[in-house]
Amino acid sequence: MNRDIRRLQDILLCINKIEKYSKKGRKAFDENELVQAYFTYHLQIIGEAARALTEKLKMKLSNIDWHEIIGMRNVIVHEYLDVDYDQVWDTIQKDLPKLREDVLKVLKILKS
């Protein structure tokens, strides 16, 4: 479980980093290639950390769509010039807050 705790902490750290700059809004995201690269880089790390979680933990957390998280990482890594930034922004706005909430709950349980 120690490995899972570390990977979940990585996910949480990346969510925090993304949220720090996403507060500036969609216009700031659309107008700044560095911010786009920053967000996609951290989404890539989230996907990599999700991939590294044990199957046992992923099965316990079946409410989280690990396949989709890992799939987004694969698109970013392998289709880097064709990344859909509308999808990136939607993921940041719609999916990351829930993922944050789920990760925090799991970390609390695993650390106790």
N, C-alpha and C positions, 0 to 999 in steps of 0.2 A: 504493500500500500504506500510505502514511502515514495516510490516512483510516481504513483498516481497523484500524491499530494504535490510533488514538485511540478508535474505537468499542469495540474489545475492552477497552481500559483502562476505559472507562465501564461496561461490563458487569461487569468485575471489581470496580470500586469499589462498584457497587450490591450485588453479592453480599456483599462484605465488610460493608456497612452492614446488610443484612438479617441476616446471620449473627451480628452483634454482639448483636442483640436477640432472635433466635430461640433463643439459648441459654437464655433464661429459661423456655422451655417453652410448651406448647400452652395451658395454663391462663392464663398471662400474656397470650398472644395473644388468646384468646377474651374475656377480661375488659377489654381496653383498646382502645377504638375508635381512639385515636391510633396505637397500634402497628399495628393493622390498616391504617389509612390510610398509615402510613409504609411498610409492606411493599408494599402495592399500588402506591404511588407509585414505589417503586424497581423493582418488576416492570414497570411501565409504561415506565420509562426503559430497562430491559434490552430490552424489545420494540422500542422506538424505535431503539435502537442497533443491534439485530439487523437491523432493516429497512434501516438506512443502510449496512450492509456491502455491499461490492461482490459482484455475482453470482459473479464469479470465485472469491472467497474462500469464499463459501457452497457453491459446487460442490465445492471442494477438501475442505470439512469437511462432507461429506454425512452423516456419522454423527450430526451435531447436527440435531435437528428444528427448523429455523429457522421453518418454517411454524407450528408449534405455539407457539413463543415469541412470534412476532408476533401470532398469534391470541389469545393470552392478553392481550396489550397491548390489542388491539381490544375485547375483552370489558370490560376494566377501564375503558377510555375511553368506550365507547358504552353499556354496560349497568351503569354505575357503582352504581346502587342495587340491582342484582341480582347482585352479585359473590358467587360461592360461596366462602366463607371456608374451607370444608373443602378445596376444590381449591387455594386459595392456600397453605394450610399444607402440603398434600401436595407441592406443587411446591417449596416451600422445603426440605422435608425430603428429598425423593427426587431432584429434578432439579437443584437448584442446586449440590450438591457435585460432581456429574459435569460440569456446565457449567463450574464453576470450574477443574477439572482440565484440561478441553479447552482453555479459553481460555488458561491459563497455558502449556500446551505450544505453542500456536500463537504466542503473543506471543514466546516464547523463540526460535522459528524465525524469525519476521519481523524481530526485532531483531538477529539475528546476521548 
